[in-house]
Structure formats: structure tokens, C-alpha cells
Amino acid sequence: MTRVILWLLGGALLGGIIHILVILTLPMLADETTWSRVSAFEAKNHMLVLPPVEAGRPNPLGLDPELVYGLCQVDLSDGPTYLRGKLPDAFWSLALFNQAGAVIYSTTNRDGIGQTVDLGIFNDAQTRLLAQQQIDIEEGLLVVEAPSDQLFALVRLSPPHEAMRQHFADRLAAVSCGPRP
């Protein structure tokens, strides 16, 4: 009887280990990831205003149709990235994502920033270099240290009326994103 119980316990334990391994490795085997969907937009080092989401049309990033979106993909191994511009006087949010699609930094106009976005994105080595050389940082520049080099920024604007959507998209298109010229 004990032998049967040990076999059942061993089988359950082995089954549990195999189950956990499969669950942890499946995301690494996926062909379509958040990063591949973002890369398809070809928004490297510039702010790309995404087309409006329409009912019945593909929405690969699962975006809200009420908002205006800007996307910028960056590689910090090319140097620090700066996101700069003036956004409309309405609710907006900005989030930085890593390759896995996890948010590494987020802010909104309600954080006391106002309409002006002035963000410097650095990897850990670049941030260390800033500190070691005691370089003065421009006043108003918000420094964000990213844990990885491959990132994308997503800016969301909430126009109060549909008639203002194009104006918001134009303001978003004027935001610069990329290494310093």
C-alpha cells in the first residue's frame, strides 16, 4: 500500500514539475509578442501617431478607441533617448515599456508636470556616467533609468471632444523622441 502511495505522490510531483516548466517556457516560444507587434509599426527614434482604432478592424495592441496614441521605439545602446514636447491641456499619460511589455515607468500630466514633457531615458551605465562626471542636467529634465536597452514609449491623449482629435494628433506628432541630435 505504501508503495502505491509513493508512486502516486511521485507521479503527482513529476506532473507538477512538468506543468510548471511548460507554463514558464511557452511565452519564450511565442512568435507574436508585444515587442514584435510594436516593431511592426516602425517607430524607431520618432513619435508615430497611431491610426484611430475602428470597430471591426484589427487592433493588435488592444488600444482604447477614445484615445489618441503616439508610439516611439528606442534602443539605449545607441545612447540616451530624449522625449520632448508640449502636449495639449487635457489628460495625457506616458508609459515606458520593456520588450516583454511590462511598464518600467509611467507618468501623467497630473503628476505636476503640466503640458511639457521633457524626459531623458538612460540605461544604468549612462546614469552612472552622469553621476561620476557630475554633469549638470538641464532644468526640468526628468531622468529615468531603464533596466534594459530595448524600450518603447506609449503616449496617450484624451481629447475631450471628437472634433479635437486631429489637433491632439498634430500636437503629439510634434513630440520628439530619440537620441539628442
Secondary structure, DSSP 8 states (H G I E B T S, - for coil): -HHHHHHHHHHHHHHHHHHHHHHHHHHHH-SS-HHHHHHTT--BTS-EE-----TTS--TT---TTSEEEEEEEEGGG--EEEEEE--SS-EEEEEEETTS-EEEEEEGGGTTTTEEEEEEEEHHHHHHHHHTT----TT-EEEEESSSEEEEEEEE--SSGGGHHHHHHHHHT-EEES--
